[in-house]
Amino acid sequence: MTEMKKKEGLSRLFQIAGQRKGLLILSGALSAGSALCMLTPYWAVYEVLNELLVNAGDLDMVDGSFLIHWGWTAFAGLVFGLLLLYVALMASHVAAFRILYGLRVRLSEHIGRLSLGFLNGSSTGAIKKTMEQNIEKIETFIAHTIPDLVNVVATVVFMFIIFFSLNGWFAAVCLACIIMSIGLQYVNFMGKKAREFTATYFDTQERMSTSAVQYVRGMPVVKIFGQSVHSFRQFHKEILGYKKWALKVCDTYERGFVLFTVLLNSIVTLVLPVGLLLMQGNSGNLALAAVWLFFIVMGPGVTSPVYKLMFLGGGTREIDEGVKRIDRIFDENPIPEPVVAKNPVSYDIEFDHVGFSYENREQATRTEALRDVSFVARQGEITALVGPSGSGKSTVASLIPRFWDVAEGNIRIGGVDVRDIANERLMNLVSFVFQDTFLFYDTLYENIAVGCPGATHQQVEDAARAAQCHDFIMNLPNGYETRIGDKGVYLSGGESQRICVARAILKNAPILVLDEATAFADPENEYKMQRALQHLIKDKTVIVIAHRLSSIISAQQIVVLKEGKVVQTGTHKELTSMSGVYRQMWDAYTDAFRWELNVGNK
């Protein structure tokens, strides 16, 4: 993809389209042939007019077979023109779908190689719009715009060849109107202001898409509190921003577009006086009269392809902006692969004076998340990370599989720096079970099997049994083939987490990160979850991000974080026997169990 980022604008679009040159050349040639065939009726009209005018004094002299011949010629030209255009569009659509398939695959693979820093710094709506709408508009350009552009240009060229072959003065008048109108429209829609408008249009749509996603996800809260879209301030603000932008664009382009329309439709107005001047000295010239009548009738016909050309130009500008945003993603550097990959022989995880900051590219700021963090999580032991919200627990876990690269210090697995382990190998070493579960809108079988794509059905079922979710899966309408969301089938929070545990069991990675994996389990099911986790953590390096402190009492090591620094380490017994952050958290946790609602008592 690197070589494809050298060009910009329309040439960049043609560069993308050029990946299927053979099909597109065929489409262009057929489209040009279609344009020539579709002009046959115009020439037929001229021949018929000329025959009628030459014999205007005695219509009995009109050659009927001649008129019928040109009538059938016009019909044949129309039919062949439509057939050629159909085949041209078929060829361009095949090329478009193949190009889009390859582009989507490459873009998805590239995003998969980027750090989470890029994904966290980009809105979901913006990435979704790029993956769907912006790429889809390239399909419009390749499948429709290219053959239409060739067709329109060929039509205009062939029409003016006909016009100039008939009369240079009339043709020059038509050409002058078209050149002036196109020039006016180009200044209007292709200048600096137009590019700014297009960029704003895409930015506004991306922000509105992001806010819409948040609004839909927050619908339960909106309904519970009886709110409307007006109360969801960000979404309402983005809608009003889009409205304001649209009105500004209309006001800006209104005068220029009116002048363009008037000028382009003035062909007949100018052809009439020019014809009168030419006919003054040749009043009996029936051939000239036939040509003049032909231009009066057919001259306005050239405006149709010109209008189409203008609309194609406007659409191309939007597509170009979309391509820039696609290239912007390709310009992001993926996580670098090691020059010489190494494989760890053990799975102890060592944080050695690690420092890390989150970067906000838009505001050009950095927020420090970790500072001088050092500890060792040993294989076969449970290491718990605890601390107040924002202390850096999740950041520590995310740095292990290189969701980001550390700014300072080193992270080692079995003595090997994670940056020296091949990315695919590193991903295979780590499994995650997060509090915020994510299930695909697919069957439960596929949701579990994603942990190990080559697993057999029996292995998937064994993992589900170990995760204590086989029984509730078999009670669903289609068992493992039940698709989440179909016919109102949804899972509870605890059930969803057990599916994620089954996924992790199936993957069987030597390093496991748990983010309060029993958070959504009710007391009745928590025992099942704990049994599943006991099966999962056996002989592994386990890092637990703990919110419920009772779940990590038996951990061999507890690392206490505060404001991005390690402030305490030890066992539960050791940490509760001394003053400090952990003791304060434990006291607050135990006090919470003594809290109760006391209605009516003062």
MOGIFEN-V216285 format. One record per residue. N is the residue number from 1. RES is the residue in three letters. PHI is phi in radians with two decimals (none if undefined). OMEGA is omega in whole degrees, -180 to 180 (999 if undefined). Layout:
# MOGIFEN-V216285
((N RES PHI OMEGA) (N RES PHI OMEGA))
This chain:
# MOGIFEN-V216285
((1 MET none -177) (2 THR -1.05 -177) (3 GLU -1.19 -177) (4 MET -1.59 -177) (5 LYS -1.87 -177) (6 LYS -1.46 -175) (7 LYS -1.81 180) (8 GLU -2.39 175) (9 GLY 1.15 -176) (10 LEU -1.08 179) (11 SER -1.12 178) (12 ARG -1.17 178) (13 LEU -1.12 178) (14 PHE -1.18 178) (15 GLN -1.16 177) (16 ILE -1.13 -179) (17 ALA -1.11 -177) (18 GLY -1.19 178) (19 GLN -1.14 176) (20 ARG -2.18 -172) (21 LYS -1.03 -177) (22 GLY -1.03 -180) (23 LEU -1.13 -178) (24 LEU -1.28 175) (25 ILE -1.12 177) (26 LEU -1.06 180) (27 SER -1.08 -180) (28 GLY -1.13 -180) (29 ALA -1.12 179) (30 LEU -1.15 180) (31 SER -1.16 177) (32 ALA -1.15 176) (33 GLY -1.10 177) (34 SER -1.09 180) (35 ALA -1.08 180) (36 LEU -1.13 179) (37 CYS -1.13 -177) (38 MET -1.23 177) (39 LEU -1.52 179) (40 THR -0.98 178) (41 PRO -1.05 178) (42 TYR -1.09 -180) (43 TRP -1.17 178) (44 ALA -1.08 178) (45 VAL -1.07 180) (46 TYR -1.08 -179) (47 GLU -1.09 179) (48 VAL -1.18 178) (49 LEU -1.07 -179) (50 ASN -1.07 180) (51 GLU -1.13 -179) (52 LEU -1.22 -178) (53 LEU -1.23 179) (54 VAL -1.05 -179) (55 ASN -1.90 -178) (56 ALA -1.11 -179) (57 GLY -1.28 -179) (58 ASP -2.57 -176) (59 LEU -1.12 178) (60 ASP -1.17 180) (61 MET -1.43 180) (62 VAL -1.13 -179) (63 ASP -1.42 -178) (64 GLY -1.10 179) (65 SER -1.12 178) (66 PHE -1.11 179) (67 LEU -1.11 179) (68 ILE -1.12 179) (69 HIS -1.01 -179) (70 TRP -1.27 175) (71 GLY -1.13 178) (72 TRP -1.18 177) (73 THR -1.09 178) (74 ALA -1.09 -180) (75 PHE -1.13 180) (76 ALA -1.10 178) (77 GLY -1.07 179) (78 LEU -1.11 -178) (79 VAL -1.12 179) (80 PHE -1.11 178) (81 GLY -1.10 179) (82 LEU -1.18 179) (83 LEU -1.12 179) (84 LEU -1.10 179) (85 LEU -1.13 178) (86 TYR -1.07 -180) (87 VAL -1.12 178) (88 ALA -1.07 180) (89 LEU -1.20 177) (90 MET -1.09 180) (91 ALA -1.11 -179) (92 SER -1.20 179) (93 HIS -1.20 177) (94 VAL -1.06 178) (95 ALA -1.07 -178) (96 ALA -1.09 -177) (97 PHE -1.15 178) (98 ARG -1.21 179) (99 ILE -1.15 -179) (100 LEU -1.13 178) (101 TYR -1.04 180) (102 GLY -1.09 -179) (103 LEU -1.16 180) (104 ARG -1.13 179) (105 VAL -1.10 -179) (106 ARG -1.12 -179) (107 LEU -1.16 179) (108 SER -1.10 179) (109 GLU -1.12 -180) (110 HIS -1.16 178) (111 ILE -1.07 178) (112 GLY -1.12 179) (113 ARG -1.63 -180) (114 LEU -1.43 177) (115 SER -1.29 177) (116 LEU -1.12 177) (117 GLY -1.02 178) (118 PHE -1.16 -178) (119 LEU -1.16 179) (120 ASN -1.23 -180) (121 GLY -1.48 179) (122 SER -2.04 -179) (123 SER -1.25 178) (124 THR -1.04 -179) (125 GLY -1.09 -179) (126 ALA -1.17 180) (127 ILE -1.17 179) (128 LYS -1.07 -180) (129 LYS -1.14 178) (130 THR -1.15 -178) (131 MET -1.17 -174) (132 GLU -1.81 -170) (133 GLN -1.22 -177) (134 ASN -1.13 177) (135 ILE -1.22 180) (136 GLU -1.10 179) (137 LYS -1.21 174) (138 ILE -1.14 176) (139 GLU -1.05 178) (140 THR -1.08 -180) (141 PHE -1.12 -176) (142 ILE -1.28 -174) (143 ALA -1.35 -175) (144 HIS -2.07 -172) (145 THR -1.13 -178) (146 ILE -1.07 178) (147 PRO -1.12 178) (148 ASP -1.16 180) (149 LEU -1.10 178) (150 VAL -1.07 -179) (151 ASN -1.08 -178) (152 VAL -1.16 180) (153 VAL -1.06 179) (154 ALA -1.10 179) (155 THR -1.06 -179) (156 VAL -1.11 -180) (157 VAL -1.10 -179) (158 PHE -1.14 179) (159 MET -1.10 -178) (160 PHE -1.33 171) (161 ILE -1.11 177) (162 ILE -1.12 -178) (163 PHE -1.03 -177) (164 PHE -1.22 177) (165 SER -1.23 -179) (166 LEU -1.57 -179) (167 ASN -2.82 -177) (168 GLY -1.15 -178) (169 TRP -1.16 179) (170 PHE -1.08 180) (171 ALA -1.11 180) (172 ALA -1.12 178) (173 VAL -1.08 179) (174 CYS -1.08 -178) (175 LEU -1.12 180) (176 ALA -1.09 179) (177 CYS -1.06 -177) (178 ILE -1.22 -179) (179 ILE -1.09 -180) (180 MET -1.15 -179) (181 SER -1.20 178) (182 ILE -1.14 178) (183 GLY -1.06 179) (184 LEU -1.10 -179) (185 GLN -1.20 179) (186 TYR -1.11 178) (187 VAL -1.05 -178) (188 ASN -1.18 -167) (189 PHE -1.88 -178) (190 MET -2.08 -179) (191 GLY -1.43 -178) (192 LYS -1.08 -179) (193 LYS -1.09 179) (194 ALA -1.12 179) (195 ARG -1.13 178) (196 GLU -1.13 179) (197 PHE -1.07 -178) (198 THR -1.15 178) (199 ALA -1.06 178) (200 THR -1.10 179) (201 TYR -1.02 -179) (202 PHE -1.20 179) (203 ASP -1.06 -179) (204 THR -1.11 179) (205 GLN -1.13 180) (206 GLU -1.14 179) (207 ARG -1.13 -180) (208 MET -1.16 178) (209 SER -1.13 178) (210 THR -1.10 -180) (211 SER -1.14 179) (212 ALA -1.14 178) (213 VAL -1.07 179) (214 GLN -1.13 -180) (215 TYR -1.13 -180) (216 VAL -1.16 180) (217 ARG -1.13 180) (218 GLY -1.60 -177) (219 MET -1.00 177) (220 PRO -0.97 179) (221 VAL -1.17 -180) (222 VAL -1.04 -178) (223 LYS -1.24 -177) (224 ILE -1.04 -178) (225 PHE -1.67 174) (226 GLY 1.09 -177) (227 GLN -1.69 178) (228 SER -2.26 179) (229 VAL -1.07 -180) (230 HIS -1.16 -179) (231 SER -1.46 176) (232 PHE -1.46 -162) (233 ARG -1.00 -175) (234 GLN -1.14 180) (235 PHE -1.10 179) (236 HIS -1.09 180) (237 LYS -1.12 -179) (238 GLU -1.20 177) (239 ILE -1.12 179) (240 LEU -1.14 178) (241 GLY -1.12 178) (242 TYR -1.17 178) (243 LYS -1.07 -180) (244 LYS -1.08 180) (245 TRP -1.12 -177) (246 ALA -1.09 180) (247 LEU -1.15 179) (248 LYS -1.13 179) (249 VAL -1.10 180) (250 CYS -1.06 180) (251 ASP -1.12 -178) (252 THR -1.21 -174) (253 TYR -1.60 -172) (254 GLU -1.01 -175) (255 ARG -1.11 -179) (256 GLY -1.10 -179) (257 PHE -1.22 177) (258 VAL -1.11 178) (259 LEU -1.08 178) (260 PHE -1.05 -178) (261 THR -1.13 -180) (262 VAL -1.10 -178) (263 LEU -1.12 -177) (264 LEU -1.18 -179) (265 ASN -1.61 180) (266 SER -1.69 -177) (267 ILE -1.03 -179) (268 VAL -1.12 -180) (269 THR -1.02 -179) (270 LEU -1.56 179) (271 VAL -1.17 -178) (272 LEU -1.04 -180) (273 PRO -1.16 177) (274 VAL -1.11 178) (275 GLY -1.13 179) (276 LEU -1.10 179) (277 LEU -1.11 -179) (278 LEU -1.22 -177) (279 MET -1.40 -178) (280 GLN -1.03 -179) (281 GLY -1.67 -178) (282 ASN -2.39 -174) (283 SER -1.09 -178) (284 GLY -1.72 -178) (285 ASN -1.42 -177) (286 LEU -1.22 178) (287 ALA -1.12 178) (288 LEU -1.14 179) (289 ALA -1.09 179) (290 ALA -1.12 179) (291 VAL -1.13 179) (292 TRP -1.06 179) (293 LEU -1.11 178) (294 PHE -1.05 -180) (295 PHE -1.19 178) (296 ILE -1.12 -178) (297 VAL -1.39 -172) (298 MET -1.72 180) (299 GLY -0.96 179) (300 PRO -1.09 180) (301 GLY -1.11 180) (302 VAL -1.26 180) (303 THR -1.20 -178) (304 SER -1.05 177) (305 PRO -1.13 178) (306 VAL -1.19 175) (307 TYR -1.02 180) (308 LYS -1.08 178) (309 LEU -1.07 180) (310 MET -1.15 179) (311 PHE -1.18 176) (312 LEU -1.09 179) (313 GLY -1.12 179) (314 GLY -1.13 178) (315 GLY -1.16 180) (316 THR -1.10 179) (317 ARG -1.11 178) (318 GLU -1.14 179) (319 ILE -1.09 180) (320 ASP -1.05 178) (321 GLU -1.12 177) (322 GLY -1.11 179) (323 VAL -1.13 178) (324 LYS -1.04 -179) (325 ARG -1.29 173) (326 ILE -1.16 179) (327 ASP -1.10 178) (328 ARG -1.07 177) (329 ILE -1.24 179) (330 PHE -1.11 179) (331 ASP -1.27 178) (332 GLU -1.21 -179) (333 ASN -1.33 177) (334 PRO -1.22 177) (335 ILE -1.06 -174) (336 PRO -1.15 174) (337 GLU -1.46 178) (338 PRO -1.19 178) (339 VAL -1.14 176) (340 VAL -2.16 -176) (341 ALA -1.29 178) (342 LYS -2.12 179) (343 ASN -2.05 178) (344 PRO -1.23 179) (345 VAL -1.71 174) (346 SER -2.34 -171) (347 TYR -2.24 169) (348 ASP -1.18 179) (349 ILE -1.93 -179) (350 GLU -2.08 171) (351 PHE -1.71 -175) (352 ASP -2.05 178) (353 HIS 0.90 -175) (354 VAL -1.43 172) (355 GLY -2.22 -178) (356 PHE -2.69 178) (357 SER -2.31 174) (358 TYR -1.48 -177) (359 GLU -1.87 173) (360 ASN -1.82 -174) (361 ARG -1.20 -178) (362 GLU -1.10 -178) (363 GLN -1.70 179) (364 ALA 0.94 179) (365 THR -2.21 177) (366 ARG -2.25 179) (367 THR -2.03 -178) (368 GLU -1.20 -179) (369 ALA -1.91 -180) (370 LEU -2.33 -180) (371 ARG -2.50 175) (372 ASP 0.92 -180) (373 VAL -1.56 179) (374 SER -2.40 172) (375 PHE -2.99 179) (376 VAL -2.19 174) (377 ALA -1.80 -172) (378 ARG -1.63 179) (379 GLN -1.14 -179) (380 GLY 1.45 179) (381 GLU -2.15 176) (382 ILE -1.80 175) (383 THR -1.93 -178) (384 ALA -1.75 175) (385 LEU -1.89 180) (386 VAL -2.27 179) (387 GLY 2.73 179) (388 PRO -1.07 176) (389 SER -1.05 -180) (390 GLY 1.44 -178) (391 SER -1.43 176) (392 GLY 1.94 -177) (393 LYS -1.08 -179) (394 SER -1.15 178) (395 THR -1.12 177) (396 VAL -1.00 -179) (397 ALA -1.13 -176) (398 SER -1.26 -179) (399 LEU -1.35 -177) (400 ILE -1.10 178) (401 PRO -1.56 177) (402 ARG 1.11 169) (403 PHE -1.06 167) (404 TRP -2.38 173) (405 ASP -1.76 -178) (406 VAL -1.19 178) (407 ALA -1.55 -179) (408 GLU -2.40 176) (409 GLY 1.35 -176) (410 ASN -2.48 170) (411 ILE -2.11 -177) (412 ARG -2.11 171) (413 ILE -2.05 -177) (414 GLY 1.03 179) (415 GLY 1.45 -179) (416 VAL -1.83 177) (417 ASP -1.03 -177) (418 VAL -1.04 179) (419 ARG -1.31 178) (420 ASP -1.76 178) (421 ILE -1.82 179) (422 ALA -0.96 -174) (423 ASN -0.99 -180) (424 GLU -1.10 178) (425 ARG -1.12 180) (426 LEU -1.09 179) (427 MET -1.10 179) (428 ASN -1.25 -179) (429 LEU -1.44 -170) (430 VAL -2.14 171) (431 SER -2.06 179) (432 PHE -2.16 166) (433 VAL -2.24 -175) (434 PHE -1.66 176) (435 GLN -1.10 177) (436 ASP -1.51 -176) (437 THR -1.25 175) (438 PHE -2.31 176) (439 LEU -2.08 178) (440 PHE -1.31 174) (441 TYR -1.35 -177) (442 ASP -2.56 -180) (443 THR -1.22 178) (444 LEU -1.12 178) (445 TYR -1.04 -179) (446 GLU -1.17 178) (447 ASN -1.15 177) (448 ILE -1.43 -175) (449 ALA -1.13 179) (450 VAL -1.08 177) (451 GLY -1.19 178) (452 CYS -2.72 -173) (453 PRO -0.95 -178) (454 GLY -1.60 -176) (455 ALA -1.23 176) (456 THR -1.44 179) (457 HIS -1.08 -180) (458 GLN -1.15 178) (459 GLN -1.14 177) (460 VAL -1.10 -180) (461 GLU -1.16 178) (462 ASP -1.08 178) (463 ALA -1.12 179) (464 ALA -1.14 177) (465 ARG -1.11 180) (466 ALA -1.10 -180) (467 ALA -1.52 177) (468 GLN 1.08 179) (469 CYS -2.18 -180) (470 HIS -1.10 -175) (471 ASP -1.12 -177) (472 PHE -1.27 176) (473 ILE -1.17 -179) (474 MET -1.20 178) (475 ASN -1.48 178) (476 LEU -1.39 -173) (477 PRO -0.89 -176) (478 ASN -2.09 179) (479 GLY 1.03 -178) (480 TYR -1.19 180) (481 GLU -1.56 177) (482 THR -1.16 180) (483 ARG -1.64 -179) (484 ILE -1.10 179) (485 GLY 1.73 180) (486 ASP -1.32 177) (487 LYS 0.94 175) (488 GLY 1.30 -180) (489 VAL -1.51 176) (490 TYR -2.31 -179) (491 LEU -1.79 174) (492 SER -1.27 180) (493 GLY -1.06 180) (494 GLY -1.15 178) (495 GLU -1.13 179) (496 SER -1.08 -180) (497 GLN -1.16 178) (498 ARG -1.19 174) (499 ILE -1.10 179) (500 CYS -1.16 176) (501 VAL -1.14 178) (502 ALA -1.07 178) (503 ARG -1.05 -180) (504 ALA -1.21 178) (505 ILE -1.09 -180) (506 LEU -1.11 179) (507 LYS -1.14 175) (508 ASN 0.98 178) (509 ALA -1.35 -177) (510 PRO -1.29 178) (511 ILE -2.08 -176) (512 LEU -2.25 176) (513 VAL -2.01 -179) (514 LEU -2.02 177) (515 ASP -1.93 -180) (516 GLU 0.81 -173) (517 ALA -1.18 178) (518 THR -1.88 -173) (519 ALA -1.05 -175) (520 PHE -1.68 -178) (521 ALA -1.45 175) (522 ASP -1.36 -177) (523 PRO -0.96 -179) (524 GLU -1.14 -177) (525 ASN -1.69 -177) (526 GLU -1.10 178) (527 TYR -1.08 178) (528 LYS -1.11 179) (529 MET -1.11 -179) (530 GLN -1.15 176) (531 ARG -1.11 179) (532 ALA -1.10 -179) (533 LEU -1.20 177) (534 GLN -1.07 177) (535 HIS -1.18 -174) (536 LEU -1.33 -170) (537 ILE -1.53 -175) (538 LYS -1.02 176) (539 ASP 1.12 -178) (540 LYS -1.90 170) (541 THR -1.49 -173) (542 VAL -2.00 174) (543 ILE -2.04 -177) (544 VAL -1.95 172) (545 ILE -1.54 -168) (546 ALA -1.77 171) (547 HIS -1.96 176) (548 ARG -1.64 -170) (549 LEU -1.12 -180) (550 SER -1.12 -177) (551 SER -1.38 -177) (552 ILE -2.15 179) (553 ILE -1.06 -176) (554 SER -1.56 -179) (555 ALA -1.11 -180) (556 GLN -1.21 179) (557 GLN -2.57 175) (558 ILE -2.07 179) (559 VAL -1.84 -177) (560 VAL -1.74 -179) (561 LEU -1.95 174) (562 LYS -2.63 180) (563 GLU 0.93 175) (564 GLY 1.42 -180) (565 LYS -2.17 174) (566 VAL -1.43 -177) (567 VAL -1.87 178) (568 GLN -2.68 170) (569 THR -2.47 179) (570 GLY 2.69 175) (571 THR -1.52 179) (572 HIS -1.04 -179) (573 LYS -1.11 -179) (574 GLU -1.18 -175) (575 LEU -1.30 179) (576 THR -1.39 180) (577 SER -1.52 180) (578 MET -2.25 178) (579 SER -1.32 180) (580 GLY 2.65 -176) (581 VAL -1.08 -177) (582 TYR -1.12 179) (583 ARG -1.06 178) (584 GLN -1.12 180) (585 MET -1.16 -180) (586 TRP -1.16 179) (587 ASP -1.09 179) (588 ALA -1.14 -179) (589 TYR -1.19 -179) (590 THR -1.22 177) (591 ASP -1.12 -179) (592 ALA -1.11 180) (593 PHE -1.28 179) (594 ARG -1.60 -180) (595 TRP -1.37 178) (596 GLU -2.59 174) (597 LEU -1.30 -177) (598 ASN -2.24 -175) (599 VAL -1.48 173) (600 GLY 1.54 178) (601 ASN -1.70 180) (602 LYS -1.96 999))
